[in-house]
Amino acid sequence: MRVSAILAENFKRWGITHVFGIPGKSISPVMLDVDSQEINFVLTRHESGAGFAAAGYSLAKNRKTPGVAIGTSGPGGTNMLTAAGQAKAFHLPVLFITGQPSAGESGKALGQDSSHFSTDLVKMFEPVTLFSARVERADLVPMYLRHAMEKAMTHVKGPVHLCIPFDVLMEDMEPFDVPLPAHVPHMVADKITNIIDLLDAAEKPVLFLGKGVNSADAYEEVKIVAEHWRIPVITTPGGKGVFPTDHPLALGNFGLGGTKQASDYLQSGVDLMVVIGTKLSDMSLSGFTEEMLPKQVIHFDYELTYVGKSLSVPTHAVPGDAKLNLRRIINLANASLRDYKRVSLPEPEPEESAPSEPLSAIQAVRTLRASLPHDAMVIGDDGSHTFYAIRHFDIYQPGTFHFDDVFGAMGHAIGYAVGAKIAAPDQTIVCLTGDGCVMMHGAEIATAVNQHAPVIFVVLNNGRLDMVDKGMSYNTGRTVGAIYDIPLDVAQYARSMGARAYCCHTVEDITEAVGNALQADRPTVIEIMVNPLEIPPILTRLLSLA
């Protein structure tokens, strides 16, 4: 069999139903053989969209099935670099395959050359993947594919890249089977009993949760720890969705989009901060002051690169898999979900409820929450629209809200939502995005239309790059390059691609549009016109031009 056919057979055995990409000569053998295996090839509108969709596919599969994105050589590969970087930040296993003109021609002047003589995709992918290699001979494909999938699917999961020349894909060889890693060895920390002693002794602790709780699928373990030791819970922006916001111990978010309740609790004097699954980036610690420093920190993270770097207090590192480490603590302490005494917590901010004109983004987000089912998966894009949701969108089921506060590629959520809906057709998938993000990657709405994937795209439109506009104005007194002279007509743009579209100006408009979208059999774009002068909850992140 030729190599491309063997690759397609392996994809089929892995349970992959869809592969995402843009056609090109150098990868045409893979595309033809994928089709022969009755795996659907999803034609996206841009290679970055293919990578985003493949990552969303894996996200909806709970990271147990990899996504596959295929791009041709040269610019096809460079267009996928951003998607690889975003997948790495989300810890999503995605196999990126790029083409290359025939290896036998290497060293000559070649169109779309991606070898080390020209664009060298292997080197370009190295910083944004866990493994990147070019396969020069057919007999190397099994070992390289095995290396790639072990890196993608074990420990801290993430994207990998293989660049395979055209003549290698066409070469015949004996069929081979590269199974996905069946047994994943997880690191479990020693000296766990010391952690239990610290938890038992804490008088005013707090759990500080990041999106690593999603990656570890540690929702139940986090809840047991919170309830057994009566620990209030704060989430980072990326950790939004890992803990129910209606739980009595929930204080909401800290950092960008953070709540006053979370800030007040930290200021009241914490003696132990238990950090799980976050690097404690500037987005997560935005607004953190000296008086908020805890006396000590317990930091659960798979690897220790950033542990002890952000908070200058004694830190007890717990390396390895958070779920297994927490489970071990729970078992040793005989901890369980239980009725716990009401912990004294700061009062939450009173909610604004009166309708306003123009419509407030806060009202829009709250109306969206009231109109969607509790189990709807919301994927937040990068912009003020999602920070409104981080502050005001309630979470009832852990794992139903996903946002990245590290890499932050604008527009990625559009492709993620398409891939997620393809992977989980029976689940309500919502993309929360903004007009700036739609300007970048809104063409992937057409991919959803062509795939008959009824994603609900919610677009807050204020005619500007809102975070840049408000942040720059707040810090410098003026803004440059953040306001569109001619704003995007999102609804008209969506209709041009075949989607159903609504333009909403009131709370009632939103409620009706969401209700219709939930019944629709094709993608729906809900454009919400919001107050362009409203200040989003992002001003704790200061800009210094000194």
NUVOMAR-18155 format. One record per residue (C-alpha): residue in one letter; x, y, z. Coordinates in pm, 1 decimal, always signed. Layout:
N
REC   residu       east      north         up
REC        A          X          Y          Z
...
This chain:
546
REC   residu       east      north         up
REC        M       +0.0       +0.0       +0.0
REC        R     +108.8     +355.9      -51.8
REC        V     +197.5     +557.4     +256.3
REC        S      -96.9     +796.6     +226.0
REC        A     -341.3     +504.2     +224.0
REC        I     -179.8     +354.6     +533.0
REC        L     -206.9     +690.0     +712.5
REC        A     -577.0     +706.3     +627.3
REC        E     -628.7     +354.7     +761.5
REC        N     -468.3     +456.9    +1089.2
REC        F     -694.4     +762.9    +1113.7
REC        K     -993.7     +532.7    +1070.6
REC        R     -873.1     +301.9    +1348.2
REC        W     -828.9     +601.8    +1576.7
REC        G    -1199.8     +675.0    +1542.4
REC        I    -1154.5     +989.9    +1336.3
REC        T    -1463.0    +1076.7    +1132.8
REC        H    -1357.0    +1413.7     +992.7
REC        V    -1029.4    +1563.5     +870.5
REC        F     -998.3    +1938.0     +813.8
REC        G     -795.6    +2122.9     +554.8
REC        I     -741.0    +2302.5     +223.5
REC        P     -643.9    +2103.5      -89.2
REC        G     -304.7    +2120.8     -256.5
REC        K      -94.3    +1905.4     -488.1
REC        S     +158.0    +1794.6     -227.9
REC        I     -109.2    +1653.9       +6.2
REC        S     -355.6    +1528.3     -255.2
REC        P     -266.8    +1159.2     -192.7
REC        V     -373.9    +1191.4     +171.8
REC        M     -698.4    +1362.1      +79.0
REC        L     -789.0    +1095.1     -178.0
REC        D     -714.8     +810.1      +60.8
REC        V     -898.1     +973.9     +349.4
REC        D    -1202.1     +988.7     +123.1
REC        S    -1155.6     +622.8      +29.2
REC        Q    -1175.8     +535.7     +398.7
REC        E    -1511.2     +721.0     +416.5
REC        I    -1360.7     +982.6     +644.0
REC        N    -1519.2    +1318.3     +570.3
REC        F    -1282.4    +1582.6     +439.7
REC        V    -1399.9    +1920.9     +568.5
REC        L    -1302.3    +2198.3     +329.1
REC        T    -1243.4    +2502.5     +545.9
REC        R    -1198.9    +2856.7     +418.6
REC        H     -842.6    +2903.4     +541.6
REC        E     -573.9    +2670.9     +675.5
REC        S     -587.1    +2840.8    +1014.9
REC        G     -959.0    +2763.6    +1019.2
REC        A     -874.7    +2399.5     +949.6
REC        G     -641.7    +2390.8    +1248.3
REC        F     -894.7    +2566.7    +1470.4
REC        A    -1170.7    +2327.3    +1365.4
REC        A     -950.7    +2020.7    +1420.6
REC        A     -874.8    +2148.3    +1771.4
REC        G    -1244.3    +2209.9    +1841.7
REC        Y    -1314.7    +1856.6    +1719.1
REC        S    -1069.6    +1714.7    +1974.6
REC        L    -1206.9    +1943.9    +2246.3
REC        A    -1559.2    +1808.5    +2196.9
REC        K    -1415.7    +1454.9    +2204.7
REC        N    -1273.5    +1531.5    +2552.8
REC        R     -918.2    +1517.7    +2412.8
REC        K     -948.2    +1139.0    +2375.1
REC        T     -950.3    +1156.2    +1994.8
REC        P     -699.5    +1371.5    +1809.4
REC        G     -798.0    +1626.0    +1549.7
REC        V     -628.9    +1612.4    +1209.8
REC        A     -556.5    +1920.5     +996.7
REC        I     -399.1    +1899.5     +652.2
REC        G     -234.4    +2183.3     +463.9
REC        T      -24.0    +2199.3     +152.2
REC        S     +341.8    +2297.4     +150.4
REC        G     +475.1    +2649.4     +193.1
REC        P     +195.9    +2898.3     +270.4
REC        G      -47.9    +2618.2     +350.0
REC        G     +173.8    +2525.7     +639.8
REC        T     +255.0    +2876.6     +755.9
REC        N     -116.2    +2956.0     +764.5
REC        M     -163.7    +2679.2    +1022.9
REC        L     +102.5    +2802.7    +1264.7
REC        T     -139.2    +3021.0    +1461.5
REC        A     -383.3    +2732.0    +1496.1
REC        A     -101.9    +2512.2    +1628.0
REC        G       -5.6    +2776.1    +1883.3
REC        Q     -366.5    +2802.3    +1997.7
REC        A     -403.3    +2423.6    +2026.4
REC        K      -85.6    +2410.9    +2234.2
REC        A     -227.8    +2669.6    +2474.4
REC        F     -546.4    +2461.4    +2507.6
REC        H     -350.1    +2133.2    +2545.9
REC        L     -542.7    +1980.2    +2256.0
REC        P     -402.6    +1684.2    +2059.1
REC        V     -401.8    +1784.0    +1693.3
REC        L     -196.0    +1620.5    +1417.2
REC        F      -92.0    +1881.6    +1161.7
REC        I      +22.0    +1727.3     +832.4
REC        T     +187.4    +1951.7     +576.5
REC        G     +305.6    +1860.8     +230.7
REC        Q     +635.7    +1916.8      +57.4
REC        P     +744.0    +1879.9     -306.3
REC        S     +909.5    +1545.6     -369.6
REC        A    +1209.8    +1473.7     -150.2
REC        G    +1398.4    +1356.2     -459.5
REC        E    +1386.8    +1713.8     -590.5
REC        S    +1514.5    +1870.0     -266.9
REC        G    +1782.3    +2132.9     -318.0
REC        K    +1638.7    +2261.5     -646.8
REC        A    +1427.1    +2574.0     -678.0
REC        L    +1075.4    +2447.3     -602.4
REC        G     +735.4    +2611.6     -579.8
REC        Q     +602.5    +2619.4     -221.6
REC        D     +921.3    +2462.3      -90.0
REC        S     +890.5    +2395.6     +281.9
REC        S    +1228.6    +2230.6     +331.5
REC        H    +1525.4    +2389.9     +508.6
REC        F    +1623.0    +2547.0     +172.5
REC        S    +1316.5    +2770.4     +185.7
REC        T    +1040.0    +2822.6     +443.7
REC        D    +1139.5    +2520.0     +659.3
REC        L     +804.7    +2434.8     +814.8
REC        V     +964.0    +2188.2    +1053.4
REC        K    +1153.0    +2463.8    +1232.0
REC        M     +856.5    +2699.6    +1217.1
REC        F     +627.4    +2446.4    +1386.0
REC        E     +875.6    +2357.5    +1659.9
REC        P     +785.2    +2640.9    +1902.7
REC        V     +409.1    +2587.6    +1863.2
REC        T     +395.7    +2206.3    +1881.5
REC        L     +521.8    +1925.6    +2103.1
REC        F     +689.1    +1748.5    +1808.3
REC        S     +776.6    +1859.7    +1454.3
REC        A     +962.0    +1655.0    +1194.3
REC        R    +1000.8    +1596.8     +821.9
REC        V     +979.2    +1235.9     +705.1
REC        E    +1236.3    +1182.1     +431.8
REC        R    +1171.0     +812.1     +357.4
REC        A     +869.4     +583.2     +366.4
REC        D    +1030.5     +339.0     +610.0
REC        L    +1055.5     +621.6     +866.8
REC        V     +683.8     +703.3     +863.2
REC        P     +573.1     +442.7    +1123.9
REC        M     +829.0     +552.3    +1382.6
REC        Y     +776.4     +924.8    +1325.9
REC        L     +398.2     +884.7    +1345.2
REC        R     +435.8     +686.8    +1665.9
REC        H     +659.5     +955.3    +1818.0
REC        A     +411.6    +1222.9    +1715.2
REC        M     +103.4    +1056.3    +1860.9
REC        E     +275.9     +963.5    +2186.8
REC        K     +367.8    +1329.7    +2230.6
REC        A      +18.4    +1444.8    +2133.2
REC        M     -179.5    +1205.5    +2352.1
REC        T      +25.6    +1155.5    +2669.7
REC        H     +114.3    +1371.0    +2969.9
REC        V      +44.0    +1735.0    +2876.0
REC        K     -141.9    +1682.8    +2549.3
REC        G      -95.0    +1910.0    +2252.4
REC        P      -39.9    +1953.5    +1878.7
REC        V     +224.6    +1777.9    +1669.6
REC        H     +343.4    +1825.5    +1311.9
REC        L     +468.7    +1599.7    +1033.9
REC        C     +592.0    +1734.5     +700.6
REC        I     +573.9    +1453.6     +443.6
REC        P     +702.9    +1502.1      +85.4
REC        F     +480.4    +1406.5     -206.4
REC        D     +697.7    +1116.6     -327.7
REC        V     +708.5     +969.3      +25.2
REC        L     +328.3     +977.7      +44.8
REC        M     +315.7     +795.7     -290.8
REC        E     +572.8     +529.2     -198.7
REC        D     +457.6     +169.5     -145.6
REC        M     +539.1      -16.5     +174.1
REC        E     +403.2     -284.5     +405.4
REC        P      +96.0     -163.6     +599.5
REC        F     +160.6      -63.5     +959.3
REC        D      -56.6       +3.0    +1262.4
REC        V      +21.9     +289.8    +1499.7
REC        P     -236.0     +265.7    +1779.8
REC        L     -307.4     +561.7    +2000.6
REC        P     -135.0     +517.3    +2337.7
REC        A     -359.5     +279.9    +2532.8
REC        H     -198.2     +321.2    +2872.5
REC        V      -94.6     +672.6    +2959.6
REC        P     +160.8     +683.7    +3242.5
REC        H      +71.6     +976.8    +3467.6
REC        M     +303.9    +1142.9    +3711.1
REC        V     +184.7    +1138.5    +4070.7
REC        A     +364.8    +1348.6    +4329.5
REC        D     +520.1    +1212.5    +4646.2
REC        K     +485.5    +1375.3    +4989.8
REC        I     +109.4    +1409.1    +4942.2
REC        T      +56.7    +1373.8    +5318.0
REC        N     +231.4    +1709.4    +5363.0
REC        I      -33.2    +1868.0    +5139.8
REC        I     -310.0    +1716.3    +5350.5
REC        D     -152.4    +1863.7    +5664.7
REC        L     -147.4    +2208.2    +5501.9
REC        L     -512.2    +2178.7    +5398.6
REC        D     -612.5    +2065.5    +5748.4
REC        A     -425.8    +2353.3    +5912.8
REC        A     -547.7    +2633.1    +5682.6
REC        E     -776.0    +2886.8    +5846.9
REC        K     -861.4    +3097.0    +5541.6
REC        P     -776.1    +2906.7    +5224.7
REC        V     -883.0    +2960.1    +4864.3
REC        L     -886.3    +2738.0    +4556.1
REC        F     -752.9    +2918.7    +4248.0
REC        L     -851.4    +2717.0    +3940.6
REC        G     -734.8    +2742.5    +3579.3
REC        K     -820.7    +2571.9    +3253.0
REC        G     -588.5    +2284.0    +3343.6
REC        V     -883.9    +2148.6    +3541.9
REC        N    -1055.5    +2105.0    +3204.9
REC        S     -752.4    +1928.4    +3060.0
REC        A     -731.3    +1692.4    +3357.2
REC        D    -1109.0    +1636.4    +3372.5
REC        A    -1080.4    +1701.9    +3746.5
REC        Y    -1419.9    +1864.4    +3805.6
REC        E    -1541.4    +1611.6    +4062.6
REC        E    -1211.3    +1606.4    +4251.2
REC        V    -1204.2    +1985.7    +4275.8
REC        K    -1558.8    +1988.9    +4411.6
REC        I    -1476.4    +1727.4    +4676.4
REC        V    -1168.8    +1918.4    +4791.8
REC        A    -1366.2    +2243.8    +4807.9
REC        E    -1650.5    +2094.4    +5008.2
REC        H    -1450.5    +1867.6    +5238.0
REC        W    -1208.6    +2140.3    +5345.6
REC        R    -1468.9    +2420.0    +5306.2
REC        I    -1251.7    +2617.3    +5064.2
REC        P    -1395.9    +2909.1    +4863.7
REC        V    -1329.0    +2886.2    +4490.2
REC        I    -1193.4    +3148.7    +4249.8
REC        T    -1136.4    +3078.7    +3881.8
REC        T     -899.5    +3242.9    +3634.6
REC        P    -1031.9    +3376.3    +3301.4
REC        G     -922.7    +3051.8    +3134.0
REC        G    -1066.4    +2857.0    +3426.1
REC        K    -1414.4    +2994.8    +3368.6
REC        G    -1645.2    +2696.6    +3351.7
REC        V    -1449.8    +2449.3    +3565.4
REC        F    -1667.6    +2514.2    +3875.4
REC        P    -2040.0    +2598.1    +3894.1
REC        T    -2098.8    +2966.2    +3962.5
REC        D    -2416.8    +2888.0    +4159.2
REC        H    -2225.3    +2679.1    +4415.3
REC        P    -2225.4    +2842.1    +4763.0
REC        L    -1843.1    +2835.2    +4768.5
REC        A    -1803.2    +3005.8    +4428.9
REC        L    -1654.6    +3355.9    +4435.9
REC        G    -1640.8    +3400.3    +4058.7
REC        N    -1336.4    +3495.7    +3860.7
REC        F    -1024.3    +3692.7    +3934.9
REC        G     -806.9    +3870.9    +3679.9
REC        L     -959.4    +4014.8    +3364.3
REC        G    -1335.9    +3989.4    +3395.9
REC        G    -1297.4    +3925.8    +3768.6
REC        T    -1560.3    +3988.0    +4035.8
REC        K    -1546.8    +4224.7    +4331.5
REC        Q    -1639.9    +3928.8    +4552.7
REC        A    -1323.2    +3740.4    +4453.9
REC        S    -1108.5    +4050.3    +4497.2
REC        D    -1256.3    +4130.3    +4839.5
REC        Y    -1191.9    +3777.0    +4963.0
REC        L     -827.1    +3785.8    +4856.6
REC        Q     -781.4    +4123.7    +5025.7
REC        S     -925.5    +3991.1    +5350.8
REC        G     -612.8    +3786.3    +5421.0
REC        V     -567.1    +3436.0    +5273.9
REC        D     -328.4    +3200.8    +5451.0
REC        L     -324.0    +2923.6    +5185.2
REC        M     -385.1    +2950.4    +4810.1
REC        V     -432.7    +2615.0    +4634.2
REC        V     -353.1    +2674.0    +4265.8
REC        I     -464.7    +2406.6    +4019.3
REC        G     -401.5    +2405.9    +3644.4
REC        T     -290.9    +2762.6    +3578.6
REC        K      +39.5    +2929.8    +3500.9
REC        L      -74.5    +3241.4    +3693.3
REC        S      -25.1    +3465.5    +3391.3
REC        D      -70.6    +3842.7    +3391.8
REC        M     -426.5    +3788.8    +3263.4
REC        S     -508.2    +3569.8    +3564.0
REC        L     -338.1    +3795.8    +3819.2
REC        S     -450.7    +4125.3    +3666.5
REC        G     -541.4    +4349.6    +3961.0
REC        F     -351.4    +4139.5    +4214.6
REC        T     -199.1    +4359.2    +4487.9
REC        E      +59.9    +4311.4    +4760.6
REC        E     -201.9    +4278.1    +5033.1
REC        M     -360.8    +3986.2    +4845.9
REC        L      -50.3    +3768.8    +4878.3
REC        P     -125.9    +3448.0    +5067.3
REC        K     +110.5    +3319.5    +5333.4
REC        Q     +185.9    +3015.7    +5118.1
REC        V      +80.6    +2842.1    +4797.1
REC        I      +19.4    +2482.6    +4694.9
REC        H      +57.2    +2466.9    +4315.8
REC        F      -70.7    +2165.0    +4119.4
REC        D      +59.4    +2161.8    +3761.6
REC        Y     +185.6    +1894.0    +3527.2
REC        E     +521.0    +2058.9    +3477.6
REC        L     +694.4    +2313.6    +3695.2
REC        T     +820.8    +2577.2    +3451.1
REC        Y     +608.1    +2858.4    +3592.9
REC        V     +554.8    +2733.5    +3947.8
REC        G     +682.7    +2982.6    +4206.0
REC        K     +751.9    +3251.1    +3944.3
REC        S     +447.9    +3479.1    +3981.9
REC        L     +383.0    +3500.5    +4357.6
REC        S     +679.2    +3562.7    +4587.4
REC        V     +564.1    +3343.3    +4877.0
REC        P     +663.4    +2992.7    +4992.3
REC        T     +528.8    +2752.4    +4730.0
REC        H     +473.6    +2377.5    +4757.0
REC        A     +483.3    +2225.6    +4407.9
REC        V     +267.6    +1922.1    +4327.1
REC        P     +385.9    +1804.8    +3984.6
REC        G     +197.3    +1560.4    +3766.5
REC        D     -160.3    +1486.1    +3672.8
REC        A     -394.9    +1706.5    +3877.7
REC        K     -683.2    +1459.2    +3873.4
REC        L     -471.3    +1171.1    +4003.8
REC        N     -295.2    +1384.6    +4264.2
REC        L     -623.8    +1525.2    +4391.9
REC        R     -779.0    +1179.0    +4393.8
REC        R     -488.4    +1047.5    +4598.0
REC        I     -531.3    +1329.5    +4850.3
REC        I     -904.3    +1261.1    +4867.5
REC        N     -849.1     +891.0    +4929.4
REC        L     -579.8     +939.6    +5192.7
REC        A     -788.5    +1199.5    +5377.2
REC        N    -1110.3     +999.0    +5332.2
REC        A    -1259.7    +1318.6    +5192.1
REC        S    -1604.8    +1331.9    +5035.3
REC        L    -1882.0    +1559.6    +4919.8
REC        R    -2068.0    +1665.3    +5229.1
REC        D    -2290.4    +1921.0    +5390.5
REC        Y    -2054.5    +2194.1    +5497.4
REC        K    -2097.0    +2495.8    +5716.2
REC        R    -2159.1    +2819.2    +5533.5
REC        V    -1822.7    +2986.4    +5488.3
REC        S    -1820.4    +3359.8    +5550.0
REC        L    -1782.5    +3515.6    +5206.4
REC        P    -1797.7    +3872.3    +5076.8
REC        E    -2134.3    +3970.6    +4933.1
REC        P    -2158.7    +3964.7    +4552.9
REC        E    -2216.3    +4283.6    +4359.1
REC        P    -2580.9    +4377.7    +4303.5
REC        E    -2687.3    +4302.0    +3948.1
REC        E    -2801.1    +4570.7    +3708.1
REC        S    -3136.0    +4469.0    +3563.7
REC        A    -3293.7    +4774.1    +3402.7
REC        P    -3285.3    +4764.9    +3021.0
REC        S    -3081.4    +5038.6    +2858.7
REC        E    -3040.8    +5194.1    +2516.8
REC        P    -2818.0    +5121.4    +2341.3
REC        L    -2815.7    +4766.4    +2471.7
REC        S    -2556.0    +4686.1    +2737.8
REC        A    -2318.5    +4395.9    +2672.7
REC        I    -2390.9    +4286.7    +3029.7
REC        Q    -2761.1    +4260.5    +2949.1
REC        A    -2680.5    +4076.5    +2628.6
REC        V    -2469.5    +3815.2    +2807.5
REC        R    -2722.1    +3763.6    +3086.4
REC        T    -3005.0    +3728.2    +2835.8
REC        L    -2799.5    +3477.9    +2641.4
REC        R    -2748.3    +3274.6    +2958.7
REC        A    -3119.3    +3280.9    +3041.1
REC        S    -3208.2    +3168.6    +2688.2
REC        L    -2962.0    +2879.9    +2645.7
REC        P    -2988.8    +2531.3    +2795.8
REC        H    -2768.9    +2473.2    +3098.9
REC        D    -2558.7    +2212.4    +2916.4
REC        A    -2481.7    +2428.6    +2611.0
REC        M    -2107.2    +2437.9    +2536.6
REC        V    -1992.2    +2796.4    +2497.1
REC        I    -1656.2    +2865.6    +2332.4
REC        G    -1540.0    +3218.8    +2401.6
REC        D    -1330.5    +3410.1    +2152.5
REC        D    -1060.5    +3658.7    +2248.1
REC        G    -1202.9    +4001.6    +2314.8
REC        S    -1411.5    +4204.5    +2556.3
REC        H    -1722.4    +4004.2    +2460.0
REC        T    -1586.2    +3700.5    +2645.5
REC        F    -1466.6    +3901.3    +2944.1
REC        Y    -1824.4    +4021.7    +2987.6
REC        A    -1921.7    +3653.8    +2993.6
REC        I    -1644.0    +3568.2    +3237.3
REC        R    -1796.5    +3820.2    +3476.2
REC        H    -2168.5    +3772.6    +3405.3
REC        F    -2237.7    +3433.3    +3239.1
REC        D    -2336.3    +3173.2    +3498.2
REC        I    -2204.8    +2817.0    +3479.8
REC        Y    -2430.0    +2533.7    +3595.1
REC        Q    -2237.7    +2235.0    +3458.2
REC        P    -1856.2    +2222.1    +3470.5
REC        G    -1686.7    +2184.5    +3135.3
REC        T    -1944.7    +2385.1    +2939.2
REC        F    -1738.7    +2704.4    +2892.4
REC        H    -1399.2    +2719.1    +2720.4
REC        F    -1167.2    +3015.9    +2686.6
REC        D     -792.1    +3062.8    +2648.7
REC        D     -628.2    +3348.6    +2837.8
REC        V     -270.2    +3266.0    +2730.3
REC        F     -221.0    +3253.0    +2352.2
REC        G     -534.9    +3445.8    +2264.1
REC        A     -579.8    +3417.8    +1885.6
REC        M     -869.0    +3639.4    +1778.9
REC        G    -1127.3    +3447.6    +1578.3
REC        H    -1017.2    +3100.2    +1685.5
REC        A    -1348.9    +3025.4    +1859.2
REC        I    -1533.4    +3041.7    +1526.9
REC        G    -1340.5    +2742.9    +1387.3
REC        Y    -1337.8    +2569.7    +1726.3
REC        A    -1716.8    +2582.1    +1738.4
REC        V    -1744.7    +2434.5    +1387.6
REC        G    -1516.9    +2143.4    +1475.1
REC        A    -1689.3    +2089.2    +1810.2
REC        K    -2034.4    +2071.2    +1649.5
REC        I    -1910.3    +1823.4    +1390.1
REC        A    -1767.3    +1608.1    +1670.8
REC        A    -2075.1    +1641.4    +1895.7
REC        P    -2375.7    +1696.8    +1666.8
REC        D    -2631.5    +1643.2    +1943.8
REC        Q    -2485.6    +1909.4    +2174.5
REC        T    -2573.9    +2277.1    +2164.1
REC        I    -2252.9    +2453.4    +2058.2
REC        V    -2230.2    +2829.7    +2094.3
REC        C    -1949.3    +3055.8    +1973.3
REC        L    -1934.0    +3385.6    +2161.2
REC        T    -1734.6    +3627.9    +1949.4
REC        G    -1706.6    +3991.8    +1842.4
REC        D    -1708.6    +4190.8    +1522.6
REC        G    -1327.5    +4222.0    +1526.6
REC        C    -1288.4    +3844.1    +1545.4
REC        V    -1543.2    +3792.4    +1268.3
REC        M    -1339.6    +4028.4    +1049.5
REC        M    -1047.9    +3786.8    +1090.8
REC        H    -1197.4    +3436.2    +1066.2
REC        G    -1569.4    +3481.6    +1007.1
REC        A    -1546.3    +3299.5     +673.0
REC        E    -1549.9    +2973.2     +867.7
REC        I    -1922.5    +3035.5     +919.6
REC        A    -1944.7    +2921.3     +556.9
REC        T    -1773.1    +2596.6     +657.2
REC        A    -2047.7    +2535.9     +915.1
REC        V    -2311.1    +2607.4     +648.8
REC        N    -2156.2    +2364.1     +402.2
REC        Q    -2122.2    +2096.8     +669.9
REC        H    -2484.0    +2144.2     +784.5
REC        A    -2350.6    +2206.6    +1135.2
REC        P    -2604.7    +2421.8    +1325.0
REC        V    -2362.5    +2618.3    +1538.6
REC        I    -2502.9    +2925.8    +1714.1
REC        F    -2265.3    +3216.7    +1654.4
REC        V    -2329.6    +3511.1    +1888.0
REC        V    -2151.0    +3828.7    +1780.1
REC        L    -2136.4    +4136.6    +2003.8
REC        N    -2091.6    +4424.3    +1760.5
REC        N    -1970.7    +4765.0    +1879.7
REC        G    -1781.4    +4866.4    +1565.1
REC        R    -1434.9    +4844.4    +1718.7
REC        L    -1157.1    +4635.8    +1869.1
REC        D    -1305.1    +4701.6    +2209.0
REC        M    -1030.5    +4577.6    +2441.8
REC        V     -768.1    +4776.1    +2254.5
REC        D     -988.2    +5084.5    +2231.4
REC        K    -1084.6    +5094.7    +2598.9
REC        G     -749.6    +4975.9    +2735.3
REC        M     -547.9    +5224.4    +2531.0
REC        S     -784.9    +5509.5    +2613.2
REC        Y     -778.6    +5429.7    +2984.5
REC        N     -400.9    +5412.5    +3003.8
REC        T     -294.0    +5684.1    +2760.2
REC        G     -594.4    +5911.8    +2715.7
REC        R     -633.7    +5834.0    +2345.9
REC        T     -673.8    +5543.4    +2109.5
REC        V     -519.8    +5469.0    +1770.2
REC        G     -629.0    +5213.3    +1510.4
REC        A     -904.0    +5043.9    +1712.3
REC        I    -1225.8    +5184.6    +1561.6
REC        Y    -1364.9    +5083.6    +1221.1
REC        D    -1462.8    +5371.8     +993.5
REC        I    -1725.8    +5144.5     +838.8
REC        P    -1841.8    +4878.6    +1088.2
REC        L    -1921.0    +4527.4     +969.0
REC        D    -2284.0    +4438.3     +898.9
REC        V    -2250.5    +4096.1    +1057.6
REC        A    -2601.9    +3973.4     +979.3
REC        Q    -2571.1    +4062.2     +611.9
REC        Y    -2226.4    +3901.7     +595.4
REC        A    -2365.0    +3583.7     +753.1
REC        R    -2659.5    +3569.2     +513.3
REC        S    -2421.6    +3600.1     +219.2
REC        M    -2264.4    +3271.9     +331.4
REC        G    -2598.0    +3093.7     +368.1
REC        A    -2645.8    +3119.1     +744.4
REC        R    -2961.8    +3230.0     +918.0
REC        A    -2899.4    +3567.3    +1075.7
REC        Y    -3063.2    +3808.0    +1318.8
REC        C    -2965.0    +4158.3    +1420.8
REC        C    -3069.4    +4226.8    +1780.4
REC        H    -3116.0    +4563.6    +1948.3
REC        T    -3318.4    +4460.3    +2255.6
REC        V    -3333.3    +4186.7    +2516.5
REC        E    -3651.8    +4060.2    +2352.4
REC        D    -3473.0    +4036.7    +2016.9
REC        I    -3201.9    +3818.2    +2171.3
REC        T    -3450.0    +3586.6    +2343.7
REC        E    -3642.5    +3534.3    +2020.9
REC        A    -3327.9    +3483.2    +1810.2
REC        V    -3180.7    +3224.6    +2048.6
REC        G    -3511.5    +3038.8    +2061.7
REC        N    -3520.2    +3020.7    +1682.8
REC        A    -3154.8    +2919.1    +1664.2
REC        L    -3209.2    +2628.7    +1901.5
REC        Q    -3470.5    +2490.7    +1661.5
REC        A    -3272.0    +2556.0    +1343.3
REC        D    -3115.0    +2287.9    +1125.9
REC        R    -2840.8    +2516.7     +995.1
REC        P    -2598.0    +2768.8    +1145.3
REC        T    -2743.4    +3081.3    +1299.2
REC        V    -2559.7    +3409.2    +1348.8
REC        I    -2702.7    +3635.5    +1619.1
REC        E    -2559.7    +3984.2    +1585.7
REC        I    -2615.5    +4193.5    +1898.3
REC        M    -2562.4    +4566.6    +1867.4
REC        V    -2414.3    +4680.7    +2198.9
REC        N    -2319.6    +5014.1    +2346.2
REC        P    -1981.7    +5113.0    +2194.8
REC        L    -1903.4    +5335.9    +2495.1
REC        E    -1960.1    +5069.3    +2762.1
REC        I    -1647.3    +4991.2    +2964.7
REC        P    -1560.9    +4619.3    +2970.7
REC        P    -1417.0    +4453.9    +3285.3
REC        I    -1058.3    +4455.6    +3155.5
REC        L     -904.7    +4776.9    +3289.8
REC        T     -703.1    +4609.6    +3568.1
REC        R     -446.9    +4513.3    +3301.9
REC        L     -236.4    +4825.9    +3290.6
REC        L      -39.2    +4947.0    +2987.9
REC        S     +293.8    +5104.2    +3072.2
REC        L     +465.1    +5319.8    +2811.5
REC        A     +738.4    +5435.3    +3047.4
